[in-house]
Amino acid sequence: MSYQENHPNYRELEVSDYTSGRLKLAEPKLEHAEKSLKWTSDLGVIQYMGTEFGEPSINKEQERISEIRKNLDEYNWMIELNGQAIGNVSINSIAETTKELGEKAGQYSILIGDKNYWRKGIAKQVSNEVNKWALPKVISKK
């Protein structure tokens, strides 16, 4: 079964407001492991992520992406700029957060893993697009 079949309403997203290249939110795939391994191996990138990656390896990174693909309690996208993965974004812990708040909710996480793209406005543009996807009724009322 594909990622989209396991995740209702999931779709890849284009960020049309970003003018410095083609910015796309794509389905996480095992082919992204080589790029994301560079991020999870860089302490400067992962220091604020609140998770331990242990001893990074391509096999562990492929396993991590595989687990992401199987997890039905979150929605994930790889952030691609001009066809190259530079980060990822997710809405996770949906069941727990929904129960805690008493209405449909999740926790939001974004990582620009490639330091060359820090402070370029990408996180803001990605966040806007994910919010439009996640909150269509709220956004359309404004």
N, C-alpha and C positions, 0 to 999 in steps of 0.2 A: 504494500500500500504506500502511496506517495505521501509526502509531508502535507500537501494540500488536502488530501482525502482524510487524513487524521486530525486536521485542525480546521473546524468549520469556519467559513467566511474568510479564511486566510487567502491572501493574494500578495504577489510581489507588487512593490510600489515604485513609481517614478517620482522624483522630487523635481518638479518643473521650475520651482523658484530659484534653484541654484544655478548661477550663471558661469561658474568657473569650470565647467565640465559636466559630463552626464552622470548624475547621482541617482543611484538605484538601490532599492532595498530588495535583496534577493533571498530566495530560499537557501538555508544553510545546507551545504553539501560537503561530502568528504573531501572533495577537491580543494576546499578552502583550508584544509588542515596545514598545508605547508606555510601559507601566509600567517594564519592565526598562531602557529607554533612560535613564530618570531615574537608575537606580542606576549604570549604567555610565558616566554623565556626572559622577558625584559622586566626587571624589577621596577624600573621607572614607570612602566605602563601599568603593571598589575598592583602596585602598592596600595591603591585605594579600593580595590575590588572586593575586599572582604572574603576572599576565598584562597585556599591553598592549591597550588597546581603541582606540588611535589617536584620530582625530577622530570622536566619536560622531555618528551620524545614524540616523534611523528606518530607512533602507534598509540600513545596515550591521547594525543590530540585528536586523532581519528575516532578513538573510542568516546572522547568527550563530545564530539560533534554527533556521533551516532546516538548517544544518550539524549542530546538536545532534540534530535529528530524524533525520538520515541516519546518524549515527555508531552503528554496530552494536557498538562496543566500550565502551559506557557506557549507563547507565540514568539518566534525568533526570526530575525532577518540579518543577513550579512550586508554591511554597507559597502557598496561598490562605487568607485569613482572611475569613470572611463573604463569599465570592465575589470578593474583590479580591486580585490577585497582590501579595505582599509580599516574595518571595524565591524562591530555588531551591535544590535539593539534588540531588546526583548521586553515583553510584558510577561511577568512570571508570578508564581505563588498565587494564582488566581483563586483556587478553591479556598485556601486559608484566609486570604485577604477578604474575599467575599463573605465568608462566615464571620470574620471579625467585625466587618463594617455593616453587615446586614443588607448589602446591595452589591451588585456585580462590580468587582474591582480587581486590581492586580497591582503588582509592584513593577516599576519601570526601571530599566537598566540600559545604559548606553556606554559604549567604549569605542573611542577612536584609537585603534591600536597602533596605527602607523604615525609616529611622532611628526613626520613631515606634514601632516594634515591637522595638527593641533592649531587652535586659534584661527581657523579659516571660516568659521560660521557653519560648519557641516553639522555639528551636533544640534544646533538650533533648527536648521532646515529639516533634518531627519526627525526631530521631536515634533515639529509641526505636522509633518506628513503622517507619522504614527498616530498622533492625536486625532487627526481628521479621520483616519481609518477606524480607530477604536471608539471614537465618540461622535459618530455621524449625526445623531439626532441633536445633541447638545450644540455642536459646531453649526449646523444648518439653521438653528434658531437665532443665532447672533446676527 
